[in-house]
Amino acid sequence: MTDHQSPVCAHPQAHRLHRAGWLRAAVLGANDGIVSTASFIVGVHAAGGSHAQIVLSGVLTLIAGAVSMAAGEYVSVSSQSDIENADLELEKTSLAENAELEYQELVEIYRSRGLSDSLAREVARELMAIDPLKAHARDEIGIQDVSRARPFLAALASAFAFMLGAALPLLAAGLSSLAYLPWVTGVASVVALVILGLWSAVLGGASKIRSMLRVACWGVIAMVVTSGIGELLEALI
């Protein structure tokens, strides 16, 4: 290592926080697509539906679910974005009217984190000179660029993931005979959920086994419950 090289440059760390927004939406969308479509398919089968009715219901579930997921993600994440923007506007006004008070707030924040009084004042002064709003957004409010709410990106990721997830049990149901349809759909869905759990664990740096078991177990529970309700409805109707 040469004199101008630093250990930080030589050993970069691959942080994953910047993936949090779209990864959460994608995993939620794919999981919901697999579980809801597979559960709906086995439920309609248990209720005595024909093969054509089951496939048609699966297609409609895919379309309605994708649109619903996109709308839900956009609305919910937009609410988060509105709160962030409102806080930033308040902070911008306060900086314009009470710059000295805002400076003292930063000083207190850095003191509370262990900096000496002189260093806290120096850091606050330097950051206020560069970009006061960004400094307060990050250190006082807790808003950072990597975790900012992005409604449109979340909506797209969720809708696309739902369609991709829903297509797997739908394809299994379409290719299966009516007699074996719930088993083929169930196995295909569990395999898809295990793969989804593995993918999310790899991208998020989490435990692979725990992630795979978590999504697979809840998927199986949803399909069993829906199938049972379908059989009950068939008996009652």
N, C-alpha and C positions, 0 to 999 in steps of 0.2 A: 504494500500500500504506500503510495507516495504521500508527501507531506500535505498536499492540497486535498487529498481524498479524506472523506469522513466516514466513520462507521455507519452513519445513517444512510449515506448514499450506497455503501457497499452491501447493506442488508436491508433493502426496502421491505416494508410490511404491507401485506395485501389486506387492507381493511375492507369490510363489506357493508358498512352502514349506508353507502350511497345506493345500495340495491334494495334497501328496506321497503320503500314505497311501492315500486312496481313488482317486487318479489312477493310481497304480502298479497297484492291484488291478483297476481297470476296464480299463486298457490290456492287462494280462496276460490277463484273462478274455476280452476281445473278440478279441485276437490268437489266443489258444488256440482259441476257439470257431470262428473263421474257418478257421484252418489245419488243425486236427485234423479238423473235419467235412468240409472240402473234400478233404483228403488221403484220408480214409476213403472218401468217395464215389467219387473217381477210382480208388482202389485196388480197391474192390469191382467197379467197372465193368471195370477191366483184368483182373480175375480171372474175368470172365464172368457176373457177377450180372445178374439181370433188373432191369427198371426198378422194380418193386415192392420187390424185395429191397434195392436201392440206397436208395430213399426210406426204407424201414423202418429200415435200418441208420443212416441219417442222423438220424432221429428219436430212436433209442435213444442215439446218440452225443451229441445235444443234451441229453437228460435226464441221462444218466450223467455227462457232462462238467460240467454245471452243479452237480450235487450234489457231485461230486468237488472242483471248484474251491472251492465254498463251504466244504466240510469242511477242505480243505487250507489255505485262507487263515485260517480260524478257529483251527485248531490251531497253525499257524506263528506267527501274530500274537499268539496267546494266550501262546506261549512267550516272545516278546519282552516282552509285558506282565508276565508273571510275574517276569522278570528285573528289569524296572524297579521293580516293587512291592517286590521283595526288597531292592533297593538302597536304596529310600526308607525301608524299615523299619530297615535298618541305620543309615542316616543319622539317622533320628529317635531311635533309641536312643543313638547317639553324642552327639547334641545334648543329650539329657537328662542324660547322664553326664559329658560332657567339653565343656561349652559354650565354655570358654576356648580349648581346643585347636582346636575347630572355627572359632572366630573367627580364630585365628592362621593356619589353613589358607586361609581366605578372603583374609586380608591378603597371604599369599604368592602367591596366584593373581593378585591385582590388581597386585602388584609385578611379577610376571613379564610382565604385559601392558603395562607401561610407566608405571604410576602411581608417583608419589613415595610414600615411606613414610607420610608424614602423610596424604596423600589416600587411599591404600589403606586405612589404618586407619579413616578417617572413613567411606568408602564401606562397608566391611565392618560397621562399627558400626551405620550407618543401616539397611542391609539386614537385619542380624540382629535389629534392633528391630522391623522391619515383618513379615517372614515368613522366619525362619531356614531352615526346611526348603526353601522354594521357592528361596531364594538358593543353597543348597548343591546342590540338585537341578540347577539351571541351570548354575552356574559350576564346580562340582566334579565332578559326575557327567555332565553334558551332557544332562539330560532337560529338554525344554521342552514347554509345553502344545501348541504347534502340531504337534509331531512325535511326540506320545505314541501308543503302540500302541492301536488301537481294533479289536479282533477282529471284533465283530459288524458294524460298518460295512464293514470290508474284505471279510467273507464275503458280505454282500449285494451290494456293488458288483461283486465278482468273478463271482458266480453270474448276476446280471442281465446283465452284460456278455457273459458266455459265451453265454447264450441268445440275446442279440441278434446276436452275431457268428455263431453257428452257424445262425441262421435264414436268413441271406443265401445261403450256398451251398446250403442245403437247399431253399430256394424256387427257386433257379435250376435245381437238379436236377429238382425236381418239375414245373417248367413246360417242361423241355427234352425232346426226343425222345431215345431211347436212343443213337442214332447220334452225336448232337452233344453228348451230356451232359458228357463231360469238358472239352470246349472252353468250353461255356457256363458250366459251374461254375468252371473255372479263371479265365476272364476276369472273371466277377462277383466272385470271391474276391480277385483282384489289385486290382480297383477298390476293393473294400471295405477292403482293407489299406492302400491309398494314402490313402483318406479317414481311416482310423484314425490313420495316421502324421501326417497334417496336423492332425487334431484334438488329438492328444496334444502336438504341437509348439506349437500355439497356446496351449493351456492351461498348458504347462510352460515356455514361453518359449525353446524350443530351435530349432535349425535345421530348417526345414520340409523342405527337399530331403533332407537326411541322414536325417531321421526317416522320411520316406515311402519312400526307397530301402531303408532297413534292414528295415522290416517286410515290404515287398513281396518283396525278394530271398529272405529266409528262407522266406516262404510258398511261393514258386515252387519252391525247393529241396525243401521238404517234400512238395509234391504230385508232383514229378517222381520222387523217390525212392520214394514209396509206390506210384505207378503202375507203376514198374519192378518192384518186388517183387511186385505183384499179377499182372503178366504172367508173371513167373517161376514163381509158385505155380500159375498156371493151366496152364503148360506141364508142370510136374512132376506135378500131380495129374491 
